[in-house]
Amino acid sequence: MKYLVLLLLVISSFHAVADDLDDGTYDAIVTTDSGSYTVPVEVENGEVTHVEWPNGGNMSVRGADLYDGSASGYNSRGDSIEIEIDQ
């Protein structure tokens, strides 16, 4: 029972960190293979879902759960991206 309580505390603390941002648009530093850019990103349910590029395009993002303002994910081509929310 002691271990179950400890496990639940650990899981809930990770969940709290992941959900520290409300849904919406945030400025972030997005790093891709082609460089680092400060651009707006969309956050939904503690995950970065889209990157908005200055030229009007956007990039869908998968697997970019936020933890303490940072996330790692993949775009639709499977390229890795790193995201750091400006706070």
GROMACS elastic network, one bead per residue, 0.5 to 0.9 nm:
[ bonds ]
;  ai    aj funct       b0    kb
    1     4     6  0.50966   500
    1     5     6  0.63798   500
    1     6     6  0.87106   500
    2     5     6  0.53170   500
    2     6     6  0.63292   500
    2     7     6  0.87033   500
    3     6     6  0.50168   500
    3     7     6  0.60366   500
    3     8     6  0.85451   500
    4     7     6  0.50607   500
    4     8     6  0.61569   500
    4     9     6  0.86265   500
    5     8     6  0.51239   500
    5     9     6  0.62235   500
    5    10     6  0.87137   500
    6     9     6  0.51164   500
    6    10     6  0.62820   500
    6    11     6  0.86908   500
    7    10     6  0.51623   500
    7    11     6  0.61751   500
    7    12     6  0.85705   500
    8    11     6  0.51281   500
    8    12     6  0.60277   500
    8    13     6  0.85270   500
    9    12     6  0.51887   500
    9    13     6  0.61440   500
    9    14     6  0.87428   500
   10    13     6  0.52043   500
   10    14     6  0.64096   500
   10    15     6  0.87303   500
   11    14     6  0.52461   500
   11    15     6  0.62626   500
   11    16     6  0.87401   500
   12    16     6  0.61589   500
   12    17     6  0.87458   500
   13    16     6  0.50955   500
   13    17     6  0.64052   500
   13    18     6  0.87080   500
   14    17     6  0.52524   500
   14    18     6  0.62233   500
   14    19     6  0.87292   500
   14    67     6  0.77753   500
   15    18     6  0.50767   500
   15    19     6  0.61961   500
   15    20     6  0.87727   500
   15    46     6  0.89971   500
   15    67     6  0.86778   500
   16    19     6  0.52600   500
   16    20     6  0.63159   500
   17    20     6  0.54696   500
   17    21     6  0.88372   500
   17    46     6  0.89716   500
   17    66     6  0.78929   500
   17    67     6  0.56514   500
   17    68     6  0.57247   500
   17    69     6  0.85597   500
   18    21     6  0.78251   500
   18    45     6  0.87813   500
   18    46     6  0.55526   500
   18    47     6  0.80063   500
   18    65     6  0.68689   500
   18    66     6  0.50882   500
   18    68     6  0.65917   500
   18    69     6  0.80841   500
   19    22     6  0.73441   500
   19    45     6  0.69519   500
   19    47     6  0.84551   500
   19    66     6  0.74631   500
   19    67     6  0.79733   500
   19    68     6  0.88739   500
   20    46     6  0.73399   500
   20    66     6  0.84914   500
   20    67     6  0.83294   500
   20    68     6  0.75036   500
   20    69     6  0.81201   500
   21    24     6  0.83660   500
   21    43     6  0.78044   500
   21    44     6  0.89075   500
   21    45     6  0.84682   500
   21    46     6  0.65437   500
   21    66     6  0.85582   500
   21    69     6  0.80852   500
   22    43     6  0.74948   500
   22    44     6  0.76611   500
   22    45     6  0.76290   500
   22    46     6  0.75367   500
   23    42     6  0.75478   500
   23    43     6  0.51093   500
   23    45     6  0.62865   500
   23    46     6  0.73543   500
   23    47     6  0.87895   500
   24    41     6  0.82767   500
   24    42     6  0.56989   500
   24    43     6  0.53417   500
   24    44     6  0.68268   500
   25    40     6  0.62394   500
   25    41     6  0.55113   500
   25    43     6  0.62270   500
   26    39     6  0.82696   500
   26    40     6  0.53524   500
   26    41     6  0.54000   500
   26    42     6  0.65514   500
   26    43     6  0.74544   500
   26    85     6  0.67892   500
   26    86     6  0.73547   500
   26    87     6  0.86790   500
   27    38     6  0.66475   500
   27    39     6  0.55066   500
   27    41     6  0.61768   500
   27    42     6  0.89706   500
   27    84     6  0.87969   500
   27    85     6  0.61935   500
   27    86     6  0.56785   500
   27    87     6  0.83268   500
   28    37     6  0.79911   500
   28    38     6  0.54304   500
   28    39     6  0.55820   500
   28    40     6  0.59745   500
   28    41     6  0.64626   500
   28    51     6  0.89909   500
   28    83     6  0.64750   500
   28    84     6  0.53883   500
   28    86     6  0.50877   500
   28    87     6  0.86101   500
   29    36     6  0.64608   500
   29    37     6  0.54431   500
   29    39     6  0.64634   500
   29    40     6  0.85734   500
   29    82     6  0.80846   500
   29    83     6  0.57611   500
   29    84     6  0.51428   500
   29    85     6  0.64407   500
   29    86     6  0.70998   500
   30    35     6  0.82457   500
   30    36     6  0.54980   500
   30    37     6  0.52490   500
   30    38     6  0.62337   500
   30    39     6  0.70080   500
   30    41     6  0.87308   500
   30    51     6  0.81266   500
   30    81     6  0.68840   500
   30    82     6  0.57311   500
   30    84     6  0.65659   500
   30    85     6  0.85731   500
   31    34     6  0.77342   500
   31    35     6  0.56408   500
   31    37     6  0.63942   500
   31    38     6  0.88519   500
   31    80     6  0.87152   500
   31    81     6  0.56362   500
   31    82     6  0.50583   500
   31    83     6  0.64489   500
   31    84     6  0.86191   500
   32    35     6  0.53718   500
   32    36     6  0.63265   500
   32    37     6  0.84279   500
   32    79     6  0.77420   500
   32    80     6  0.66986   500
   32    82     6  0.67888   500
   33    36     6  0.84218   500
   33    79     6  0.78047   500
   33    80     6  0.76940   500
   33    81     6  0.76934   500
   37    53     6  0.89332   500
   38    86     6  0.88150   500
   39    51     6  0.71363   500
   39    52     6  0.63327   500
   39    53     6  0.63696   500
   39    54     6  0.72447   500
   40    50     6  0.86651   500
   40    51     6  0.62376   500
   40    52     6  0.54009   500
   40    53     6  0.75106   500
   40    54     6  0.87776   500
   41    48     6  0.66577   500
   41    49     6  0.74979   500
   41    50     6  0.56298   500
   41    52     6  0.58603   500
   41    53     6  0.89547   500
   41    83     6  0.89145   500
   41    85     6  0.84204   500
   42    47     6  0.83261   500
   42    48     6  0.56792   500
   42    49     6  0.56854   500
   42    50     6  0.51517   500
   42    51     6  0.65047   500
   42    52     6  0.78871   500
   43    46     6  0.63144   500
   43    47     6  0.54043   500
   43    49     6  0.59339   500
   43    50     6  0.75679   500
   43    66     6  0.87743   500
   44    47     6  0.53658   500
   44    48     6  0.64086   500
   44    49     6  0.66087   500
   45    48     6  0.84536   500
   45    65     6  0.87238   500
   46    64     6  0.86777   500
   46    65     6  0.59931   500
   46    66     6  0.56205   500
   46    67     6  0.82877   500
   47    61     6  0.89831   500
   47    62     6  0.85485   500
   47    63     6  0.75126   500
   47    64     6  0.54231   500
   47    66     6  0.54198   500
   47    71     6  0.79175   500
   48    51     6  0.78952   500
   48    60     6  0.88792   500
   48    61     6  0.66323   500
   48    62     6  0.78204   500
   48    63     6  0.81104   500
   48    64     6  0.53850   500
   48    65     6  0.64938   500
   48    66     6  0.70077   500
   48    71     6  0.75021   500
   48    73     6  0.84370   500
   48    83     6  0.82615   500
   49    59     6  0.84132   500
   49    60     6  0.59010   500
   49    62     6  0.65251   500
   49    63     6  0.84049   500
   49    64     6  0.72363   500
   50    58     6  0.64357   500
   50    59     6  0.53934   500
   50    61     6  0.53626   500
   50    62     6  0.86524   500
   50    75     6  0.89616   500
   51    57     6  0.84895   500
   51    58     6  0.53567   500
   51    59     6  0.50249   500
   51    60     6  0.65928   500
   51    61     6  0.72858   500
   52    55     6  0.84921   500
   52    56     6  0.69419   500
   52    57     6  0.61671   500
   52    59     6  0.66225   500
   53    56     6  0.56703   500
   53    57     6  0.52365   500
   53    58     6  0.55511   500
   53    59     6  0.77088   500
   54    57     6  0.71883   500
   54    58     6  0.88169   500
   55    58     6  0.87396   500
   59    75     6  0.66407   500
   59    76     6  0.75912   500
   60    74     6  0.83712   500
   60    75     6  0.57413   500
   60    76     6  0.62272   500
   61    64     6  0.67021   500
   61    73     6  0.62996   500
   61    74     6  0.55936   500
   61    76     6  0.68460   500
   61    81     6  0.84240   500
   62    65     6  0.85900   500
   62    72     6  0.88824   500
   62    73     6  0.55113   500
   62    74     6  0.52584   500
   62    75     6  0.62665   500
   62    76     6  0.76458   500
   62    78     6  0.89355   500
   63    71     6  0.84128   500
   63    72     6  0.71077   500
   63    74     6  0.65970   500
   64    70     6  0.85271   500
   64    71     6  0.50136   500
   64    74     6  0.74006   500
   64    81     6  0.86571   500
   64    82     6  0.83870   500
   64    83     6  0.80748   500
   65    70     6  0.80723   500
   65    71     6  0.56056   500
   65    72     6  0.72349   500
   65    73     6  0.77666   500
   66    69     6  0.57021   500
   66    70     6  0.53252   500
   66    72     6  0.80778   500
   66    83     6  0.86927   500
   66    84     6  0.89237   500
   66    85     6  0.89293   500
   67    70     6  0.54017   500
   67    71     6  0.64036   500
   68    71     6  0.84815   500
   68    85     6  0.89038   500
   69    83     6  0.81665   500
   69    84     6  0.58949   500
   69    85     6  0.51371   500
   69    86     6  0.78008   500
   69    87     6  0.78634   500
   70    82     6  0.76376   500
   70    83     6  0.55808   500
   70    85     6  0.62468   500
   71    81     6  0.84219   500
   71    82     6  0.59804   500
   71    83     6  0.50548   500
   71    84     6  0.65875   500
   71    85     6  0.85227   500
   72    80     6  0.72605   500
   72    81     6  0.57994   500
   72    83     6  0.61471   500
   72    84     6  0.89317   500
   73    78     6  0.88370   500
   73    79     6  0.83175   500
   73    80     6  0.58346   500
   73    81     6  0.53915   500
   73    82     6  0.65677   500
   73    83     6  0.81260   500
   74    77     6  0.76205   500
   74    78     6  0.52385   500
   74    79     6  0.53013   500
   74    81     6  0.56920   500
   74    82     6  0.86121   500
   75    78     6  0.52601   500
   75    79     6  0.55245   500
   75    80     6  0.67488   500
   75    81     6  0.71675   500
   76    79     6  0.74986   500
